[in-house]
Amino acid sequence: MSPIVVPLLVLGALSAGATHGYGVATRVRERSAGALEVEDAALYQALHRLERQGLVAAEWGLSDNNRRARFYELTTDGRKRLRADAANWRRYAQAVAAVLD
């Protein structure tokens, strides 16, 4: 999967609310009906990069199975970036579809 797409998918998955990394991967897989899967390394690199950029915030908590996990959520800047990047992606996808048709 393209490294450009992974951060967008992470932001999109987090738009449904805070979750840990495994939850992000699960949301991507479920929302895409299994068509998209994010590899662990790419996922956590994207999460850490987005956190450094101030687009997601993270804090430690307990997962559903009582394991310690970092939970990530969108910041206000993250929501703004998601809206902008999603609009750009949709324009790009429409342009590619137009060339293929």
Steps between C-alpha positions, in 0.01 A plus 500: 500500500624846416663689790293801396173314556576351844480827698171586331358159587619538861337843532181364344492205738553728799210723390273236657660561841805417705648153474830315519712397201332162459164679504616731222606202288168327569299809400691534173443134418131508598417831330662377178321164518837329525645665189759702694738385771766716660821324599600546865829677425335752265212552742715581802739715298201701378351527850829626646553745215143634533552537873823697448313724255229567759229333289432223751536486877586183690467378854542168675195298598367147523371311199187283503709204610658697789835552328684829515476683166543847355171650394507754218247769417475780247587851608324804357787539253467131415133545411587797278776299329263207447243723329763659274683177415174310439382770258835488318489119484146503358607745226802284421292178489245665269777617267653151485157346438441749217826397332418129539148541358 
